[in-house]
Amino acid sequence: MNTAFLREDNFAEEILRIRRELDRNKVCGTFARKPGEKIWFELYPATQARGWLAISHGFTESTVKYTELIWYFVNEGWSVAICDHRGRGKSYRHVQPTWLTHVDRFQDYVEDYACFLTHVVEPRREGLPLAVL
């Protein structure tokens, strides 16, 4: 790995710096597996990409938490795709208040993510390998 790790002594400033760097090439949008239920996604294309990494965030997380990890992978030549699962981040919420995590069926997460991979990531792969984290 050629990318240097971020230093702890100025971590807050470094995160802001790499966020600005990543935002220059970031592609954002939404997709809807079900009408009216928009799921937010972000794509970070790498220059001369050697593959794609699709990230599925954990429970109560969102895309925001993955800034540092995305930066490391992009700098190592991996394009990165990530979406906010339903009920998280900028995606559709079934219930209020917004801090509440709720899903009627866990299968909705699975089907949403399959839709993301099929309709957002796959058309951009151009035959490159795909890994899912």
Rosetta blueprint (number, residue, H / E / L):
1 M L
2 N L
3 T L
4 A L
5 F L
6 L L
7 R L
8 E L
9 D L
10 N L
11 F H
12 A H
13 E H
14 E H
15 I H
16 L H
17 R H
18 I H
19 R H
20 R H
21 E H
22 L H
23 D H
24 R L
25 N L
26 K L
27 V E
28 C E
29 G E
30 T E
31 F E
32 A E
33 R L
34 K L
35 P L
36 G L
37 E L
38 K E
39 I E
40 W E
41 F E
42 E E
43 L E
44 Y E
45 P L
46 A L
47 T L
48 Q L
49 A L
50 R L
51 G E
52 W E
53 L E
54 A E
55 I E
56 S E
57 H L
58 G L
59 F L
60 T L
61 E L
62 S L
63 T H
64 V H
65 K H
66 Y H
67 T H
68 E H
69 L H
70 I H
71 W H
72 Y H
73 F H
74 V H
75 N H
76 E L
77 G L
78 W E
79 S E
80 V E
81 A E
82 I E
83 C E
84 D L
85 H L
86 R L
87 G L
88 R L
89 G L
90 K L
91 S L
92 Y L
93 R L
94 H L
95 V L
96 Q L
97 P L
98 T L
99 W L
100 L L
101 T L
102 H L
103 V L
104 D L
105 R L
106 F H
107 Q H
108 D H
109 Y H
110 V H
111 E H
112 D H
113 Y H
114 A H
115 C H
116 F H
117 L H
118 T H
119 H H
120 V H
121 V H
122 E H
123 P H
124 R H
125 R H
126 E L
127 G L
128 L L
129 P L
130 L E
131 A E
132 V E
133 L L
